Amino acid sequence: MSVLSRLRAALGQRWRSEDGAVTVEFAIVVPFVLGLLFMAIDSGIVQLRQVYLHRAVDLAVREVRLGRVSESERMSELICDRTTMLPNCRQRITVEMLPIDTAVFSGLNGPVTCVDREEEITPALAFNPGAGQQELMLVRVCVVADPFISYMGYVNGLPRDQNGDYVLIANSVFVNEPR
């Protein structure tokens, strides 16, 4: 037998062999399964952060209703102290409070203003806890957050601001009663 025919026979035998067939299926399927697992973990963390933010906003709004908060910085501290799921919350949060005109319900559809992390500037927002009359007040909170697993946020379709940062938004409404 010549070298060429022995090589052809060895390659033919190797080609018909079923050794490693499961390894090929495993190598094809595992990246998809792991991607789904990481997406589920990332989505769960984002939803948990959103729930914690809403709860913290509700607790802080209660403090405003009771008349214990009169400035935006104090309100953001109250919110950040009540949520542990948002890292660097105090540098990434904006709190806006404005009255709603109940005749036409204006002021509800404006864009939410968030911190611009590239510029390191916190926007100046209206914060009006009340001027003595009964008013319907809107509280809007925006926190710029990083996804738990950075490349999974693209797949999850998380809301983003103009710089591509992920934002968590919480709204609350309460009636400001005269004291």
Sequence and secondary structure as in RCSB ss.txt:
>XXXX:A:sequence
MSVLSRLRAALGQRWRSEDGAVTVEFAIVVPFVLGLLFMAIDSGIVQLRQVYLHRAVDLAVREVRLGRVSESERM
SELICDRTTMLPNCRQRITVEMLPIDTAVFSGLNGPVTCVDREEEITPALAFNPGAGQQELMLVRVCVVADPFIS
YMGYVNGLPRDQNGDYVLIANSVFVNEPR
>XXXX:A:secstr
  HHHHHHHHHHHHHH  TTHHHHHHHHHHHHHHHHHHHHHHHHHHHHHHHHHHHHHHHHHHHHHTT   SHHHH
HHHHHHT SSSTTHHHHEEEEEEEEBTTTTBTSSS     BTTTTB     B   SSS EEEEEEEEEEE  SSG
GGHHHHT  B TTS EEEEEEEEEEE   
